[in-house]
């Protein structure tokens, strides 16, 4: 149930802004930049529960934490990236810090502000936001004409760990990478890493040399792509002494062109791409290695993310005998390790559960619309950034196959154009709603399982908005279509009601 005036915590201050941005990670900083440059004079504040900026790149502190997208596309279109394509969390936070400093965004950001509730009041055409300062426990309030959700897609407080039988019997530490303890001792230890996605592929090479041995335990294989952590085109353009803005834009376009071709080929000729990806892995492992068991997924490429392995470091660790792949299911834990369904076991001193995220729908904030609790699953997604029946609110939810920031950039442009349009119309409210011609439209899951199906999404799909069978009512996951559709979208096509 939503809060009422009687149950609201006492406020020590109430501040009004035109736009309230939730989150100071990649998306929130992008929104703040666009509000500053596209809509000068707009008052806004960015609230973040953490002690600093960065979102994912502040939350995750496990060894080796790095991007699994190239920074020419994961970086912003407006800010050149000058480092290696695959970057460490420290390098990414440094880049974000430069964006904040260069554009004087810091004065808008309030760290340590956890949002508890957000209530839309039609009588005032405003959002009322209740927040708590995490340093003092003080309750603060904001009102905003427009609410911009940039909080990311997963719960930062803890990762997803399955409830395996006997887990509580295990005598050693059980650690999720998302909440990595600074004092974890891995020296000479037998370590089991459960999971084989991007997190495991990053973590294993970073710890393998100091552990006694690392065993990677997976239920099923993942696709990997390996290559050097450099970009030949960028290096050549820099030798020509071109401005970094030019280098960034040219390399960005080339990567996008290549990515479009690869994803298109994956959808049209999945077996061909599958064979090439598996051959690439086989060529980096010792002759005779059981690639069919450990590196041959059962699904087609790009139904889940393909994990990039810079310089093939994961496979180098396997080849050197520092890491072992095991493909099996967990039957149960005991005091000294893991019993597998096949009947074999793995002894362990430390278990690391690289088993994914828990999806966080709208930041786990208590939302109400005129006193009624908001059930996002009963809404239909408008272009993957607004929701039917929810006024004056947008969210940023990026791409799975392409870099998250690509969609953040085009969403920011769209939202600023929408706010400009509202000013031109002299209206105070915009609400997506189905048109008469959409009344009989077939609705489905927010993302079709055959399109993209990672575990965290499948576990939480019932909490997400619905998808229609027309592009206006979809989050298409197709950057190459949306980069054209978003700028050309007719804001007066009837999908948006203005008041």
C-alpha positions in Angstrom: 0.0 0.0 0.0 1.1 3.6 -0.6 1.9 6.0 2.2 -0.7 8.5 3.5 -0.3 11.9 4.9 -0.7 10.4 8.4 2.1 7.9 7.9 4.6 10.1 6.1 7.8 10.7 8.1 8.2 14.3 9.3 10.0 16.5 6.8 12.7 19.0 7.7 12.7 20.6 4.2 10.7 20.5 1.0 12.4 21.6 -2.2 10.7 22.1 -5.6 12.4 21.4 -9.0 11.3 21.1 -12.5 12.9 17.7 -13.0 14.0 15.2 -10.3 16.5 12.6 -11.6 16.9 9.3 -9.7 20.4 7.9 -9.8 23.9 9.3 -10.4 25.3 6.5 -12.5 25.8 6.4 -16.3 22.2 7.2 -17.0 21.6 9.9 -14.4 24.8 11.8 -15.4 23.7 11.6 -19.0 20.3 13.0 -18.1 21.9 15.8 -16.0 24.2 16.7 -19.0 21.3 16.9 -21.4 19.2 19.0 -19.1 22.1 21.4 -18.6 22.9 21.7 -22.3 19.6 21.1 -24.0 17.4 22.9 -21.5 19.4 25.6 -19.7 17.3 27.2 -17.0 15.6 24.0 -16.1 15.9 23.4 -12.4 16.8 19.9 -11.5 18.3 17.7 -8.8 19.9 14.3 -9.0 19.4 12.0 -5.9 21.5 8.9 -5.3 21.5 6.7 -2.2 25.3 5.9 -2.5 28.1 8.1 -1.2 29.3 9.1 -4.7 28.6 8.8 -8.4 29.1 5.9 -10.7 26.3 3.4 -9.9 27.5 0.0 -11.0 31.1 1.2 -11.1 30.9 2.2 -7.5 28.8 -0.8 -6.2 31.0 -3.5 -7.8 34.5 -3.6 -6.2 35.5 -7.2 -6.9 39.0 -7.9 -8.3 39.3 -7.0 -12.0 36.0 -5.3 -12.3 35.8 -3.9 -15.9 33.4 -3.1 -18.7 32.2 -5.8 -21.0 31.3 -3.3 -23.7 33.8 -1.1 -25.5 34.0 2.4 -24.1 33.7 4.1 -27.6 30.0 3.1 -27.4 29.6 2.6 -23.7 31.0 6.1 -23.2 28.8 9.1 -24.1 28.5 10.4 -27.6 29.4 13.9 -26.4 32.6 12.9 -24.4 35.5 11.3 -26.3 37.0 8.2 -24.8 40.8 8.1 -24.9 41.7 4.9 -23.0 41.6 1.2 -23.9 38.3 -0.1 -25.3 37.7 -2.3 -22.3 38.1 -0.2 -19.2 38.4 -0.8 -15.4 35.8 0.5 -13.0 38.4 3.1 -11.8 38.9 4.3 -15.4 35.2 4.6 -16.0 34.6 6.5 -12.8 37.4 8.9 -13.7 35.7 9.5 -17.0 32.3 10.1 -15.3 34.0 12.4 -12.9 35.4 14.5 -15.8 31.9 14.8 -17.2 30.5 16.0 -13.9 33.3 18.5 -13.4 33.5 19.8 -17.0 29.7 20.5 -17.0 29.4 21.7 -13.4 26.9 18.9 -12.7 28.1 18.4 -9.1 26.0 21.2 -7.8 22.9 19.4 -8.8 23.7 16.0 -7.2 22.8 15.0 -3.7 24.5 11.8 -2.5 23.3 9.7 0.4 19.6 10.4 -0.4 17.5 7.2 -0.5 14.1 7.7 -2.0 11.4 6.0 0.0 8.2 7.0 -1.9 7.0 8.9 -5.0 3.4 10.1 -5.2 1.8 11.7 -8.2 -0.8 14.4 -7.3 -3.0 15.3 -10.2 -4.4 18.3 -8.4 -1.0 19.8 -8.4 0.4 18.2 -11.5 3.5 17.3 -9.5 5.4 14.4 -8.0 5.9 14.4 -4.2 9.1 12.5 -3.3 10.0 11.4 0.2 13.7 10.6 0.8 15.9 9.8 3.8 19.5 11.0 4.2 21.6 8.0 4.8 24.2 9.9 6.8 21.9 11.5 9.3 18.6 9.7 9.0 16.9 13.0 8.3 13.7 12.9 6.2 13.6 15.3 3.3 10.9 16.1 0.7 10.9 17.2 -2.9 8.2 18.2 -5.3 8.9 17.9 -9.1 7.0 18.6 -12.3 8.7 15.6 -14.0 10.4 12.5 -12.6 13.2 10.9 -14.5 14.1 7.3 -13.3 17.8 6.6 -14.0 18.5 4.2 -11.3 19.6 1.2 -13.4 18.0 -2.2 -13.5 19.2 -4.3 -10.6 19.2 -4.1 -6.8 22.5 -2.7 -5.6 22.2 -3.8 -2.0 22.7 -7.5 -2.8 23.1 -9.9 -5.7 21.1 -13.0 -6.6 22.2 -16.2 -4.9 20.1 -19.4 -5.3 19.0 -21.2 -2.2 21.0 -24.4 -2.8 20.5 -27.4 -0.4 23.0 -27.4 2.4 24.4 -24.0 1.7 24.3 -23.1 5.4 26.4 -26.1 6.2 29.4 -24.9 4.2 32.2 -23.9 6.6 33.9 -21.3 4.4 32.9 -17.9 3.2 30.2 -17.6 0.5 30.7 -14.3 -1.3 28.7 -12.6 -4.1 30.9 -10.3 -6.2 28.4 -7.5 -5.8 29.1 -7.3 -2.1 32.8 -8.2 -2.1 34.5 -7.9 1.3 37.7 -6.0 1.4 39.4 -8.5 3.8 38.6 -11.7 1.8 41.7 -13.9 1.9 42.2 -16.0 -1.2 45.9 -16.6 -0.9 46.5 -20.3 -1.7 42.8 -21.2 -1.3 40.7 -23.6 -3.3 38.1 -21.3 -4.8 34.9 -22.2 -6.6 33.3 -19.6 -8.7 29.7 -20.5 -9.6 28.6 -19.0 -12.9 30.2 -18.3 -16.2 28.9 -15.0 -17.4 30.8 -11.7 -17.7 31.4 -11.4 -14.0 33.0 -14.8 -13.7 35.1 -14.1 -16.9 36.3 -10.9 -15.3 36.9 -12.2 -11.8 38.7 -15.5 -12.5 41.7 -14.1 -14.3 42.1 -11.4 -11.6 42.3 -13.9 -8.7 43.7 -17.1 -10.4 47.4 -16.4 -9.7 47.0 -15.9 -6.0 44.6 -18.8 -5.4 45.7 -22.4 -4.9 43.2 -23.1 -7.7 40.0 -21.8 -9.2 37.2 -24.0 -10.3 34.5 -22.4 -12.5 31.2 -24.3 -12.0 28.5 -23.7 -14.5 25.2 -25.3 -15.3 25.5 -24.5 -18.9 28.1 -22.8 -21.2 28.3 -19.1 -22.2 29.4 -17.6 -25.4 32.7 -15.8 -25.3 34.5 -13.5 -27.7 38.2 -12.7 -27.3 40.4 -10.1 -28.7 43.1 -7.6 -27.9 42.2 -4.7 -25.7 43.0 -2.1 -28.3 41.5 -0.6 -31.4 43.6 -0.5 -34.5 41.5 2.2 -36.1 41.7 4.5 -33.1 45.5 4.0 -32.9 45.9 4.8 -36.6 43.7 7.9 -36.4 45.8 9.1 -33.4 49.0 8.6 -35.4 47.4 11.0 -37.9 47.1 13.5 -35.1 43.3 13.9 -35.5 41.3 15.6 -32.7 40.1 13.1 -30.1 36.5 14.2 -30.9 37.0 12.9 -34.5 38.7 9.7 -33.3 35.9 9.0 -30.9 33.1 9.6 -33.5 34.8 7.7 -36.3 35.7 4.7 -34.1 32.2 4.7 -32.5 30.5 4.6 -35.9 32.8 1.8 -37.1 32.1 -0.3 -34.0 28.4 0.3 -34.4 28.5 -0.7 -38.1 30.4 -3.9 -37.2 28.1 -4.7 -34.3 25.0 -4.3 -36.5 26.4 -6.7 -39.0 27.4 -9.3 -36.4 24.0 -9.2 -34.6 22.2 -9.3 -37.9 24.3 -12.3 -39.0 23.6 -14.0 -35.6 19.9 -13.7 -36.1 20.0 -14.8 -39.8 22.7 -17.4 -39.6 23.0 -18.4 -35.9 24.8 -21.7 -36.5 27.5 -20.0 -38.6 28.2 -17.4 -35.8 28.0 -20.1 -33.2 30.6 -22.2 -35.0 32.9 -19.3 -35.3 32.7 -18.2 -31.7 33.3 -21.7 -30.5 36.3 -22.2 -32.8 37.8 -18.9 -31.5 37.7 -20.4 -28.0 39.0 -23.8 -29.1 42.0 -22.1 -30.7 43.0 -20.5 -27.4 42.8 -23.7 -25.4 45.1 -26.8 -25.3 44.5 -29.3 -28.1 41.9 -31.8 -27.2 40.2 -29.6 -24.6 36.5 -30.6 -24.1 35.1 -27.4 -25.8 31.8 -29.2 -26.6 31.0 -29.7 -22.9 32.3 -26.5 -21.4 32.0 -23.8 -24.2 29.2 -24.9 -26.5 25.9 -23.2 -25.4 22.5 -24.7 -26.1 21.0 -21.4 -27.2 21.7 -19.2 -30.3 24.2 -16.3 -30.1 22.9 -13.1 -28.6 19.9 -14.6 -26.9 22.0 -13.6 -23.9 25.0 -11.3 -23.8 28.2 -12.5 -25.4 31.0 -12.0 -22.8 34.1 -10.3 -24.1 37.4 -11.6 -22.8 40.2 -9.0 -23.4 43.4 -10.6 -24.6 41.9 -14.0 -23.9 43.0 -13.8 -20.2 40.4 -16.4 -19.0 41.6 -19.0 -21.5 45.2 -18.3 -20.7 44.4 -19.1 -17.0 42.8 -22.4 -18.1 45.7 -23.3 -20.3 48.1 -22.6 -17.5 46.3 -24.9 -15.2 45.2 -22.1 -12.8 41.5 -22.5 -13.5 39.3 -25.5 -14.4 35.9 -25.5 -16.0 33.2 -27.9 -14.6 29.8 -28.1 -16.2 27.3 -29.8 -13.9 24.4 -29.1 -11.5 24.7 -28.6 -7.8 23.1 -31.4 -5.8 24.0 -30.0 -2.3 26.7 -28.2 -0.3 28.5 -29.9 2.7 31.0 -28.5 5.1 34.0 -28.9 2.7 32.5 -28.2 -0.7 29.9 -29.0 -3.3 28.4 -32.4 -4.3 27.4 -32.4 -7.9 24.4 -34.1 -9.6 26.8 -36.3 -11.5 28.0 -37.8 -8.2 31.4 -36.1 -8.2 32.3 -33.3 -5.8 34.5 -30.1 -5.6 36.4 -29.3 -2.5 36.4 -25.6 -1.6 37.7 -23.2 0.9 35.8 -20.2 -0.6 32.7 -20.1 -2.8 32.0 -17.1 -5.0 28.5 -16.9 -6.4 28.7 -15.0 -9.7 25.1 -15.9 -10.2 23.6 -12.6 -11.4 21.4 -9.8 -10.2 18.0 -9.3 -8.8 16.0 -7.0 -11.1 14.9 -3.8 -9.4 11.7 -2.4 -10.9 11.8 1.4 -10.6 14.3 1.3 -7.8 12.0 -0.5 -5.4 10.4 2.8 -4.6 6.9 2.9 -3.2 4.9 4.6 -6.1 1.4 5.8 -6.0 -0.8 7.7 -8.5 -3.3 9.8 -6.8 -3.2 7.6 -3.8 -3.4 4.3 -5.7 -0.4 2.0 -5.7 1.3 1.7 -9.0 1.5 -1.8 -10.5 3.9 -1.4 -13.3 2.9 -4.9 -14.7 -0.5 -3.5 -15.5 0.9 -0.8 -17.8 2.1 -0.9 -21.4 5.5 0.4 -22.2 5.6 3.5 -24.4 8.8 3.2 -26.5 10.4 1.5 -23.5 10.7 4.8 -21.7 7.3 5.7 -20.4 4.2 3.8 -19.1 0.5 4.1 -19.9 -1.4 5.8 -17.1 1.7 7.2 -15.4 2.0 11.0 -15.9 5.2 13.0 -16.2 7.7 10.2 -15.7 10.3 8.6 -17.9 13.0 5.9 -17.3 16.2 5.0 -18.9 16.6 1.3 -19.6 19.4 0.6 -22.0 20.2 -2.2 -24.5 21.2 -5.7 -23.8 23.0 -6.5 -27.1 24.5 -3.1 -27.6 26.0 -0.7 -25.0 23.6 0.6 -22.4 24.6 4.2 -22.9 23.6 4.2 -26.6 19.9 4.0 -25.5 20.6 6.4 -22.6 21.8 9.0 -25.1 18.8 8.7 -27.4 16.4 8.6 -24.5 17.8 11.8 -23.1 17.4 13.5 -26.4 13.8 12.3 -26.6 12.9 13.4 -23.1 14.3 16.9 -23.6 12.4 17.1 -26.9 9.2 16.1 -25.1 9.8 18.7 -22.3 10.3 21.3 -25.0 7.1 20.2 -26.7 5.1 20.5 -23.4 6.5 24.0 -23.0 5.4 24.9 -26.6 1.9 23.5 -25.9 1.8 25.3 -22.5 0.7 22.1 -20.8 1.7 20.6 -17.4 1.0 16.9 -17.8 1.8 14.2 -20.4 0.5 10.7 -20.0 0.9 7.8 -22.4 -2.3 6.0 -23.3 -3.5 3.5 -25.8 -5.2 4.9 -28.8 -8.5 3.6 -30.1 -6.6 1.7 -32.8 -4.6 0.0 -30.1 -7.6 -1.3 -28.2 -7.4 -4.8 -29.5 -3.6 -4.9 -29.7 -2.0 -8.1 -28.6 0.1 -7.7 -25.5 3.0 -9.8 -24.4 6.0 -9.9 -22.1 8.1 -6.7 -22.0 10.9 -8.6 -23.8 10.0 -11.8 -25.7 11.9 -14.8 -24.3 13.1 -15.8 -27.8 14.5 -12.3 -28.2 16.6 -12.1 -25.0 16.4 -14.4 -22.0 18.9 -14.0 -19.2 18.0 -15.4 -15.8 17.5 -12.1 -14.0 15.0 -11.0 -16.6 13.0 -14.3 -16.7 12.8 -14.3 -12.9 11.2 -10.9 -12.8 9.3 -10.6 -16.1 6.0 -10.7 -14.2 6.9 -7.4 -12.6 7.6 -5.5 -15.8 5.3 -3.5 -18.1 3.6 -5.2 -21.1 4.7 -4.9 -24.7 2.4 -4.3 -27.7 2.8 -5.5 -31.2 3.5 -2.0 -32.6 6.8 -0.2 -32.3 5.4 2.6 -30.3 4.6 0.1 -27.5 7.9 -1.8 -27.4 11.4 -1.7 -26.1 12.8 -3.1 -29.3 16.4 -3.7 -28.2 17.3 -2.5 -31.7 19.5 0.6 -31.5 19.9 0.8 -35.2 16.1 1.2 -35.6 15.5 3.3 -32.6 18.2 5.9 -33.4 16.0 6.8 -36.4 12.6 6.2 -34.8 13.2 8.3 -31.6 14.2 11.6 -33.3 11.4 11.2 -35.9 8.7 10.1 -33.4 5.6 12.2 -33.7 4.8 13.5 -30.3 1.2 14.3 -31.4 0.3 10.8 -32.8 -2.2 10.2 -30.1 0.0 8.0 -27.9 0.6 10.9 -25.5 -2.2 12.8 -23.8 -1.4 16.4 -22.8 -3.2 18.4 -20.2 
